[in-house]
Amino acid sequence: MDAPLIAITTSELRSKEDVRRTPQGEPPHTEMSLGLAYVRAISAAGGIPVVLPPLPETALAPLLDRFAGICLSGGPDLDPSTYGAERHRELGPTEPDADRFEIELAQLAWERNLPLLAICRGSQTLNVARGGTLIQHLPELEQVTIEHRQTEAGDAVTHAVELDGDSMLAGFTGTRIEVNSFHHQGLDRLGTGLRVVGRSPDGVVEAIEGIDRRFVIGVQWHAECLTSRPEQARLFEGLIEAAAQPDFARRARAA
């Protein structure tokens, strides 16, 4: 069977003032940025990764006709206006155009029952797309006793996550998994059609799944940095296996 096309979002934008000019390079201008770890993880799992920049929403439906799966990547904070909240004093820089694009992408993917793996910000985007809300700054909560934004490298694990035994995610990783952590925001009210399937020891939501979806998984950690660990690589393998099922493959070829 042909390798499925997997769209990877990128919401990390750099202004031209922040771009370092290199000898013989092109003039600085606003750039999109995505860690190559996402591309490598999907390629290693058997998919063909295609990076999606923020585009006009009218481009979404024709684009999705060509893809068999979606990976919502990490990135900056979501603007709280997307879920009806005021800005917190600790809110980081936001990219409203990227927010709108990715929320609509997540919603359309849900409606089409496309396989979807959402990572860190991507998990938060999925929740907001389904009508959920976010905690804007975890460290101010009394219950939070873990450093959820680690200073160690991305391939270092810093805490565990306990997963529900009946979850799809646990079928790939087992019921306890060691993870990295690079977020200061988290899930608050859960969106429609989602359920919590994993928490850190201090109770912060670390994993969600779509109810009655073929493959919709959101994780708060950066699994793409940990694929040297088999249980983390299996997340991407699960996405590719779901995307490679015949109905998705036929639709992608027809498009």
C-alpha positions in Angstrom: 0.0 0.0 0.0 1.2 3.5 -0.8 2.6 5.5 2.1 -0.1 7.9 3.4 0.3 11.6 3.2 0.3 13.2 6.6 -0.1 17.0 7.1 2.0 18.6 9.9 0.9 22.1 11.0 3.4 24.7 11.9 2.3 27.7 14.0 5.8 28.9 15.1 6.5 32.1 13.2 9.6 34.2 13.4 9.6 37.9 12.4 12.3 39.1 10.0 13.9 41.0 12.9 14.5 37.7 14.7 16.0 35.9 11.7 19.7 35.7 11.6 21.1 36.5 8.1 23.6 34.1 6.8 26.3 34.7 4.1 24.9 34.1 0.6 21.4 33.6 2.2 18.2 35.3 1.2 17.1 38.6 2.8 15.5 38.2 6.2 11.7 38.0 6.2 9.0 36.5 8.4 9.5 32.7 8.5 7.6 29.6 9.7 9.5 27.2 11.8 9.0 23.5 12.6 11.4 21.1 14.3 12.6 18.4 11.9 11.9 15.8 14.6 8.2 15.8 13.5 9.1 15.1 9.9 11.6 12.4 10.9 9.1 10.7 13.3 6.4 10.5 10.6 8.9 9.3 8.0 10.3 6.6 10.2 6.8 5.4 11.0 6.1 5.0 7.2 4.2 8.2 6.3 5.0 11.0 3.9 5.1 14.2 5.9 3.9 17.5 4.3 4.3 20.7 6.3 1.3 23.0 6.3 1.8 26.7 6.9 -1.1 28.9 8.1 -3.3 29.3 5.0 -6.7 31.0 4.3 -9.5 28.8 5.7 -11.0 28.5 2.2 -8.0 26.3 1.3 -8.7 23.8 4.0 -11.4 21.5 2.5 -9.5 21.0 -0.8 -6.3 20.4 1.1 -7.8 17.8 3.4 -9.0 15.8 0.3 -5.4 15.0 -0.3 -4.3 13.9 3.2 -4.9 10.7 5.1 -3.9 12.0 8.5 -3.0 15.1 10.5 -0.4 15.9 13.1 -1.0 19.1 15.0 2.4 20.2 16.2 3.6 22.2 19.2 4.1 26.0 19.1 3.1 29.2 20.9 0.3 29.9 23.3 -3.2 30.0 21.8 -4.9 33.4 22.0 -7.5 33.1 24.9 -10.0 34.9 22.7 -10.4 31.6 20.9 -12.1 30.2 23.9 -13.7 33.3 25.4 -11.2 34.2 28.1 -9.2 37.3 29.0 -5.4 37.4 28.5 -3.4 36.2 31.5 -0.4 38.3 32.5 1.9 35.3 31.8 0.6 34.6 28.3 3.3 34.3 25.8 3.3 35.7 22.2 0.3 34.5 20.1 -0.3 34.0 16.4 -4.1 34.6 15.9 -4.0 33.8 12.2 -2.3 30.4 12.9 -4.8 29.8 15.7 -7.8 30.3 13.5 -6.3 28.1 10.7 -5.4 25.2 13.1 -8.7 25.3 15.0 -10.6 25.1 11.8 -8.3 22.3 10.5 -8.8 20.3 13.7 -12.6 20.7 13.4 -12.8 19.7 9.8 -10.5 16.7 10.5 -12.9 15.7 13.3 -15.9 15.9 11.0 -14.2 13.7 8.4 -12.9 11.3 11.1 -9.4 11.7 9.8 -6.7 10.1 12.0 -5.2 12.9 14.1 -2.2 13.1 16.5 -2.0 16.3 18.5 1.2 17.2 20.3 1.5 19.8 23.1 0.0 23.0 21.7 -1.7 20.7 19.2 -3.6 18.9 22.0 -4.7 22.3 23.3 -5.8 23.3 19.8 -7.8 20.1 19.5 -9.5 20.8 22.8 -10.4 24.4 21.9 -11.7 23.3 18.5 -14.1 21.0 20.3 -15.4 23.9 22.5 -13.0 23.3 25.5 -10.9 25.8 27.4 -7.4 26.1 28.7 -5.6 26.9 32.0 -3.3 29.8 30.9 -0.6 29.4 33.5 -0.2 26.1 35.3 2.4 27.2 37.9 0.0 29.4 39.7 -2.2 26.4 40.6 -1.7 25.0 44.1 -2.0 21.4 42.9 0.9 21.7 40.5 4.0 20.3 42.1 5.8 19.2 38.9 7.9 21.5 36.7 6.0 21.2 33.5 8.4 23.3 31.5 11.7 21.5 31.9 15.1 23.0 31.4 16.6 19.6 30.3 17.0 18.8 26.6 14.0 17.5 24.6 15.2 13.9 24.6 15.2 13.8 28.4 12.2 12.5 30.3 11.3 14.3 33.6 8.1 12.8 34.9 5.6 10.0 34.4 2.1 9.9 33.0 -0.4 7.3 34.2 -2.8 6.2 31.4 -6.2 4.6 31.5 -5.9 0.9 30.8 -8.9 0.9 28.4 -7.5 3.8 26.3 -6.3 3.5 22.7 -3.1 5.3 23.8 -2.3 2.7 26.5 -2.6 0.1 23.7 0.4 1.7 22.1 2.4 2.8 25.2 1.3 0.8 28.2 -0.4 2.3 31.2 2.7 4.2 32.5 4.9 6.3 30.3 7.9 8.5 31.0 7.7 11.9 29.2 9.3 15.2 28.6 7.5 18.5 29.4 7.6 21.9 27.7 4.3 23.6 28.5 3.0 26.2 30.9 -0.6 25.9 29.8 -2.9 22.9 30.1 -6.4 21.7 29.5 -9.3 23.0 31.6 -12.9 22.3 30.5 -12.8 19.4 28.1 -14.2 19.8 24.6 -17.2 17.8 23.3 -16.4 14.3 22.2 -13.1 14.1 24.1 -12.1 12.2 27.2 -9.1 12.4 29.5 -7.0 9.3 29.4 -3.8 10.3 31.1 -2.6 12.6 33.9 0.7 13.5 35.6 1.2 12.7 39.3 0.0 16.2 40.3 -3.3 15.7 38.3 -2.5 17.8 35.2 -4.2 16.4 32.1 -1.5 14.9 29.9 -3.5 12.9 27.3 -6.9 13.0 25.7 -8.7 10.9 23.1 -11.6 11.3 20.8 -14.7 9.2 21.7 -15.8 7.0 18.9 -13.1 8.2 16.6 -10.9 6.0 14.6 -7.7 7.6 15.8 -7.7 11.0 17.6 -5.1 11.3 20.3 -3.7 14.4 22.0 -0.6 14.3 24.2 0.8 17.2 26.2 4.4 16.0 25.9 6.7 16.2 22.8 6.7 12.6 21.6 8.5 13.6 18.4 11.7 14.2 20.5 11.5 10.8 22.2 11.1 8.3 19.3 14.3 6.5 20.3 11.9 5.0 22.9 9.7 2.3 21.3 6.6 3.3 23.2 6.9 6.9 21.9 7.6 5.8 18.3 4.4 3.6 18.4 2.3 6.8 18.7 3.4 7.8 15.2 3.2 4.2 14.0 -0.4 4.1 15.2 -1.2 7.3 13.3 0.3 5.9 10.1 -1.5 2.6 10.5 -4.9 4.4 10.9 -4.1 6.7 7.9 -3.1 3.7 5.7 -6.5 1.9 6.1 -8.1 1.4 2.7 -10.8 4.1 2.8 -8.3 6.8 3.6 -5.8 5.6 1.0 -8.5 5.4 -1.7 -9.7 8.9 -1.0 -6.2 10.4 -1.1 -5.4 8.7 -4.4 -8.7 9.9 -5.9 -8.0 13.5 -5.0 
